[in-house]
Amino acid sequence: MYEIDHIAAVVEDLDSAVEGFVGATGAEHVWTKTTEEWGYRTAYLLAGSDMFTLIEPISEESFIADYLEHRGPGFHHIGVNVKDLDATVEAMTAVGGEVIMEDTIPGVRDEATLHPKSWFGLQVQLIEWHDDVGPSARDHIEAIREQDAE
């Protein structure tokens, strides 16, 4: 792991959360993405060079809806950039980390998420960005947006 990519929170009302976050902090709302497959919407915000994501369930079957029901709104996970996803996953699972989700955004990034019960109470999303994606949080958001538009 070499740097934090983003901090993610689950919210009950994404539009209100974005409005409050932007209004109170001056953060920039860059984009909102709907992910039908997983049943949630994500707002991507920048506070300076730092990325925050706010996530709202749009389906009762979504794991985000389940999370919200059992834990309420608030911190969900931390995204961490890694240089070699496979090696990082191997090292973290060797000491008890349990991968609960893997995903790929073709041409953009590969990721694996560790269960918080297996990793010191933190849900950690390990992210390996593809070489042609720029290094900044804005680059990361724009790469996801471009892939989503295809």
C-alpha positions as CSV (number, residue, x, y, z in Angstrom):
1,M,0.0,0.0,0.0
2,Y,1.4,3.4,-0.8
3,E,-1.4,6.0,-0.4
4,I,-5.0,6.5,0.4
5,D,-7.1,6.8,-2.7
6,H,-10.4,7.7,-1.1
7,I,-12.6,7.6,2.0
8,A,-16.2,6.3,1.5
9,A,-19.3,6.8,3.5
10,V,-22.8,5.3,3.1
11,V,-25.6,7.9,3.2
12,E,-29.4,7.6,3.2
13,D,-30.0,10.5,0.8
14,L,-27.2,11.1,-1.7
15,D,-28.4,14.4,-3.1
16,S,-28.8,16.0,0.4
17,A,-25.4,14.6,1.5
18,V,-23.7,16.0,-1.6
19,E,-25.4,19.4,-1.1
20,G,-24.4,19.5,2.6
21,F,-20.9,18.3,1.9
22,V,-20.3,20.8,-0.9
23,G,-22.0,23.7,0.9
24,A,-20.3,23.2,4.2
25,T,-16.8,22.3,3.1
26,G,-16.4,23.8,-0.4
27,A,-15.6,20.4,-1.8
28,E,-16.2,19.9,-5.5
29,H,-18.9,17.4,-6.7
30,V,-17.2,16.0,-9.8
31,W,-19.6,13.3,-10.8
32,T,-22.3,10.8,-9.7
33,K,-22.4,7.3,-11.0
34,T,-25.2,4.8,-10.8
35,T,-24.2,1.2,-10.6
36,E,-27.3,-0.9,-11.4
37,E,-25.4,-4.2,-11.1
38,W,-24.6,-3.6,-7.4
39,G,-27.6,-1.5,-6.6
40,Y,-26.1,1.9,-5.6
41,R,-25.2,5.4,-6.6
42,T,-21.8,7.0,-5.8
43,A,-21.0,10.7,-5.7
44,Y,-17.3,11.5,-6.3
45,L,-16.1,14.6,-4.5
46,L,-12.8,16.3,-4.3
47,A,-11.6,18.3,-1.2
48,G,-8.4,19.7,-2.5
49,S,-6.5,16.7,-3.8
50,D,-8.4,14.2,-1.6
51,M,-11.3,12.1,-2.9
52,F,-14.4,11.3,-0.9
53,T,-17.2,9.0,-2.1
54,L,-20.7,9.0,-0.8
55,I,-22.7,5.9,-1.5
56,E,-26.5,5.5,-1.5
57,P,-28.4,2.2,-2.1
58,I,-30.9,2.3,-4.9
59,S,-32.1,-1.3,-4.4
60,E,-33.2,-3.2,-1.3
61,E,-31.1,-6.1,-2.6
62,S,-27.9,-4.0,-2.6
63,F,-25.2,-4.9,0.0
64,I,-25.2,-1.1,0.6
65,A,-28.9,-1.2,1.7
66,D,-28.0,-4.1,4.0
67,Y,-25.1,-2.2,5.4
68,L,-27.2,0.9,6.0
69,E,-29.9,-1.1,7.7
70,H,-27.5,-2.8,10.1
71,R,-25.0,-0.1,10.8
72,G,-26.6,3.2,9.8
73,P,-25.0,6.0,7.7
74,G,-21.4,6.8,8.1
75,F,-17.9,5.4,7.3
76,H,-17.9,2.4,5.0
77,H,-14.4,1.8,3.6
78,I,-11.1,3.2,2.8
79,G,-9.7,2.9,-0.7
80,V,-5.9,2.3,-0.8
81,N,-3.7,2.4,-3.9
82,V,-1.3,-0.5,-4.4
83,K,1.4,-1.1,-7.0
84,D,0.8,-4.9,-7.3
85,L,-2.7,-6.0,-6.4
86,D,-2.0,-9.7,-6.5
87,A,1.1,-9.5,-4.3
88,T,-0.7,-7.2,-1.8
89,V,-3.7,-9.5,-1.6
90,E,-1.4,-12.5,-1.1
91,A,0.5,-10.8,1.7
92,M,-2.6,-9.6,3.4
93,T,-4.5,-12.9,3.2
94,A,-1.4,-14.7,4.5
95,V,-1.9,-12.9,7.8
96,G,-5.7,-13.3,8.0
97,G,-7.2,-10.8,5.6
98,E,-10.3,-12.2,3.8
99,V,-11.2,-10.9,0.3
100,I,-15.0,-10.4,0.1
101,M,-15.2,-8.7,-3.3
102,E,-13.1,-8.4,-6.4
103,D,-13.9,-6.2,-9.4
104,T,-12.3,-4.8,-12.5
105,I,-13.1,-1.6,-14.5
106,P,-11.6,-2.7,-17.9
107,G,-8.7,-0.5,-18.9
108,V,-8.9,1.5,-15.6
109,R,-8.3,-0.5,-12.4
110,D,-8.5,-3.8,-10.6
111,E,-9.6,-4.0,-7.0
112,A,-10.1,-6.4,-4.1
113,T,-11.9,-5.6,-0.9
114,L,-11.1,-7.1,2.5
115,H,-13.7,-7.9,5.1
116,P,-13.4,-5.6,8.2
117,K,-13.6,-8.5,10.6
118,S,-10.4,-9.9,9.0
119,W,-8.5,-6.6,8.9
120,F,-8.5,-4.8,12.2
121,G,-12.0,-3.5,11.9
122,L,-11.4,-1.7,8.6
123,Q,-13.0,-2.5,5.3
124,V,-10.1,-1.9,2.9
125,Q,-10.5,-1.6,-0.9
126,L,-7.2,-2.3,-2.5
127,I,-6.9,-0.6,-5.9
128,E,-4.3,-1.1,-8.7
129,W,-4.7,1.6,-11.3
130,H,-3.7,0.8,-14.8
131,D,-0.5,2.4,-16.0
132,D,-2.2,4.9,-18.4
133,V,-4.4,6.4,-15.7
134,G,-2.9,9.5,-14.2
135,P,-1.9,9.7,-10.6
136,S,-4.3,12.2,-9.1
137,A,-7.8,11.7,-7.6
138,R,-9.3,13.7,-10.4
139,D,-7.5,11.5,-13.0
140,H,-9.0,8.4,-11.2
141,I,-12.5,9.9,-11.3
142,E,-12.3,10.9,-14.9
143,A,-10.9,7.5,-16.0
144,I,-13.9,5.8,-14.3
145,R,-16.3,8.3,-15.9
146,E,-14.8,7.8,-19.4
147,Q,-15.1,4.0,-19.1
148,D,-18.6,4.3,-17.9
149,A,-19.6,6.4,-20.9
150,E,-18.4,3.7,-23.3
